């Protein structure tokens, strides 16, 4: 699959989980830890590292910066 699409099934699953986490951080009142587990990540350190790699910010900073967008 990686040879055809350029990414592995694991990469696709991680991307979907991170997008879901970003949406929860903006649209819900869940804590970052709750978002981590609700998005299917069992390891908070891994979640933080992958989130920061993808969004260039920590989950908490992302939540604070984007929360006002959903409140308007």
N, C-alpha and C positions, 0 to 999 in steps of 0.2 A: 504494500500500500504506500509506503514511504517513497518508493521509486516512482510511482504513478502520480501521487498528489503532492509530494514534497514534504509531507509531515507524517508522523506515525499516528496510530490510533490513540496512543497515550497523550500525544501532543494535542490532538483534537479534543479529547475528554478534558484535559487540563484547561484548555482555552474556554470551553463551554462552562466549566465550573467557575473560572475566574470572571467571566462575563456575568454569570448569575450572582456571584459574590458582589461585584460592583453594583449591580442593580439593587440588591438587598441593602447595601450600605447607603444608597441614596434614598430608597423608597420605604425603608422600614426603620423602626426604632431599636433594632437589635444591636447588641454590642458586637465588636469585631470578633470576639471569640465565638459568639453564637452564629455569626455569619460564616465564619470559618467552618464550623461543623455542619451547618445547614447546607453549605455548598459542596459537601462531600469530602472535605479535607480532614484527615484524622490527626494531622501534625501541624500545630500552629506555626512553628518555625518555618516549615516548608511552605505553608500558605503565605506567610509574610514575605519570604524570599521570592516566591514566584509572582506574587501580586506586585511587588516593587519592581521586579524585572519587566513586567508587562506594562504597568501604568506609571513607572518612574516616580512613585510616591508610596508611602506606607498606606495601609488600609485606613487607618484613623485619619491621616491627613486628607486622603481622598474623600472620606465621609464628611469631614468638616467643611472642606472646600465646596463640595457638591450638594450638601444637604439643603442649602438655601434655595437651590434651583427647584427642588421638588416641593418646597414650601410655598412657592409663589403660584 
